[in-house]
Amino acid sequence: MQEGAVSEEEKEKKPVKVIDRRWFTPDGELREDLPPAPPASTEPTATPQQQSAPKTQEVPKEEPQKGRGGVHLPNRLSFFDLVDFFAQQALALLSGQIPGRGRDPETARYFIDLLGVVQEKTAAQLTPEEARYLDDVLFQLRALYVQANR
């Protein structure tokens, strides 16, 4: 092959697109250009028996429950809600956003480790989207934990 000539394989290769999915800037500030969180599925997946069963009556959707302080609570919680709950606790402890408490990396580590247990125990039952989301959250939290302990 001549110098400067491009082979057919090289022509067919597509350029690699790199997407920065980190939540924070190098300074530790929350990025403003984050994509929205993946939508939580509100419809349960149907088993084959449920799919073939004829529908006899439509059940009306319930109104969201009203919790303390007038906050509307969803009727069904998703796996994403569970992951977000633990991640928010860890993030608040790592950043010192809890009034009167300051930074507490060791307690944050507890919540990060709990997410690790969730990942370990649910690995075979997660959808690819749930597994990817949990991996991303754990990666970000572990990186922040390491940074907080420097």
Backbone torsions as a table, in degrees:
resi	resn	phi	psi	omega
1	MET	NA	142.5	-178.7
2	GLN	-77.3	153.4	177.5
3	GLU	-67.4	134.1	179.8
4	GLY	89.7	-11.2	178.3
5	ALA	-80.9	145.0	-178.4
6	VAL	-106.7	129.1	-179.9
7	SER	-75.1	165.7	179.5
8	GLU	-62.7	-37.4	-179.9
9	GLU	-62.1	-42.7	-178.6
10	GLU	-67.2	-32.5	178.1
11	LYS	-68.2	-36.0	-176.1
12	GLU	-79.0	-18.3	-179.4
13	LYS	-67.5	133.6	177.4
14	LYS	-90.8	149.0	178.7
15	PRO	-67.4	148.7	179.9
16	VAL	-82.1	130.3	178.8
17	LYS	-103.0	122.0	-179.5
18	VAL	-103.1	127.4	179.5
19	ILE	-116.0	123.3	178.7
20	ASP	-81.5	110.5	-177.3
21	ARG	-105.6	15.5	178.3
22	ARG	-73.0	147.2	-177.8
23	TRP	-82.7	-22.0	-170.9
24	PHE	-126.7	154.3	174.6
25	THR	-78.3	169.1	176.7
26	PRO	-59.3	-21.9	179.0
27	ASP	-83.1	-4.3	179.9
28	GLY	90.8	6.7	179.5
29	GLU	-87.9	146.0	177.4
30	LEU	-66.0	130.1	-179.9
31	ARG	-69.7	143.4	179.8
32	GLU	-86.6	-22.9	-174.6
33	ASP	-94.9	27.0	179.8
34	LEU	-70.3	140.8	173.8
35	PRO	-72.4	156.7	179.8
36	PRO	-65.5	155.8	179.4
37	ALA	-61.5	148.6	179.8
38	PRO	-60.9	141.4	-178.1
39	PRO	-67.1	136.5	177.7
40	ALA	-80.6	132.4	-179.8
41	SER	-71.8	127.1	179.6
42	THR	-95.5	-13.8	-179.6
43	GLU	-96.3	126.2	176.5
44	PRO	-71.3	150.4	177.8
45	THR	-76.6	138.8	-176.0
46	ALA	-91.1	142.4	174.5
47	THR	-79.2	163.5	-179.9
48	PRO	-57.7	-33.8	179.0
49	GLN	-66.3	-40.3	-179.2
50	GLN	-68.8	-34.0	-178.2
51	GLN	-68.1	-36.0	-176.6
52	SER	-86.1	-16.3	-179.1
53	ALA	-71.7	133.4	179.0
54	PRO	-71.6	146.3	178.3
55	LYS	-83.2	128.4	-179.6
56	THR	-101.0	-32.8	-177.2
57	GLN	-153.0	135.9	176.8
58	GLU	-80.7	131.5	177.8
59	VAL	-94.4	126.6	179.9
60	PRO	-67.0	145.0	178.7
61	LYS	-70.5	140.3	179.6
62	GLU	-81.5	152.0	174.5
63	GLU	-74.4	147.6	176.5
64	PRO	-59.9	144.1	178.8
65	GLN	-72.7	151.9	177.3
66	LYS	-101.5	121.5	-179.1
67	GLY	-95.1	-164.8	179.2
68	ARG	-63.2	143.7	176.7
69	GLY	73.3	13.9	177.7
70	GLY	76.7	11.8	179.9
71	VAL	-79.8	132.4	178.9
72	HIS	-80.8	125.8	179.0
73	LEU	-101.5	138.3	178.9
74	PRO	-70.2	152.5	178.3
75	ASN	-70.9	-36.5	179.9
76	ARG	-119.9	133.0	175.6
77	LEU	-99.5	151.3	-177.7
78	SER	-113.4	174.0	176.1
79	PHE	-61.9	-35.5	179.1
80	PHE	-62.8	-36.4	177.9
81	ASP	-63.7	-41.1	178.7
82	LEU	-63.4	-47.9	179.3
83	VAL	-61.6	-44.7	180.0
84	ASP	-62.2	-37.7	-179.9
85	PHE	-60.1	-51.9	-179.7
86	PHE	-65.9	-39.9	-179.3
87	ALA	-64.2	-40.5	179.8
88	GLN	-65.5	-38.7	177.9
89	GLN	-63.0	-47.6	-179.6
90	ALA	-63.1	-42.7	-179.4
91	LEU	-63.6	-42.6	179.0
92	ALA	-63.9	-38.2	179.5
93	LEU	-72.5	-35.1	178.6
94	LEU	-71.6	-32.7	-175.7
95	SER	-95.1	-8.1	179.7
96	GLY	75.5	28.9	-177.2
97	GLN	-85.4	-1.3	178.6
98	ILE	-89.7	117.2	-176.7
99	PRO	-58.2	134.6	177.8
100	GLY	77.2	3.4	-177.5
101	ARG	-115.2	-35.9	-177.4
102	GLY	73.5	-167.8	179.7
103	ARG	-74.6	139.4	179.7
104	ASP	-143.1	76.8	-176.0
105	PRO	-62.0	-31.8	-177.8
106	GLU	-69.6	-39.6	176.0
107	THR	-70.4	-34.7	175.7
108	ALA	-61.7	-38.2	179.1
109	ARG	-61.4	-35.8	177.4
110	TYR	-58.0	-46.6	179.9
111	PHE	-68.1	-36.9	177.3
112	ILE	-64.4	-42.7	178.0
113	ASP	-65.0	-35.4	175.7
114	LEU	-61.3	-40.9	176.6
115	LEU	-64.1	-35.9	175.9
116	GLY	-62.3	-39.4	177.0
117	VAL	-65.5	-42.9	177.4
118	VAL	-58.6	-43.5	-180.0
119	GLN	-62.4	-45.2	-177.9
120	GLU	-64.7	-43.1	-174.3
121	LYS	-80.2	-20.5	-177.0
122	THR	-111.5	7.4	-172.7
123	ALA	-52.4	-42.4	-176.3
124	ALA	-78.1	-13.1	-173.8
125	GLN	-107.6	-3.5	-176.6
126	LEU	-84.0	148.0	171.1
127	THR	-73.5	161.3	177.6
128	PRO	-57.5	-36.8	179.5
129	GLU	-65.9	-43.2	178.9
130	GLU	-65.6	-43.0	-180.0
131	ALA	-63.2	-43.1	179.3
132	ARG	-64.4	-42.5	179.6
133	TYR	-62.1	-46.3	179.4
134	LEU	-64.1	-41.1	176.5
135	ASP	-59.2	-45.9	-179.3
136	ASP	-63.0	-44.7	-179.2
137	VAL	-63.7	-45.6	179.7
138	LEU	-63.5	-40.3	178.3
139	PHE	-60.1	-47.2	-179.0
140	GLN	-63.2	-45.9	-178.0
141	LEU	-66.0	-39.8	178.7
142	ARG	-66.2	-39.1	176.9
143	ALA	-63.8	-41.7	178.0
144	LEU	-66.2	-36.6	178.3
145	TYR	-63.8	-45.3	178.3
146	VAL	-61.4	-43.1	179.4
147	GLN	-63.9	-38.1	-179.1
148	ALA	-69.2	-23.6	-178.8
149	ASN	-96.1	10.0	177.9
150	ARG	-80.1	NA	NA
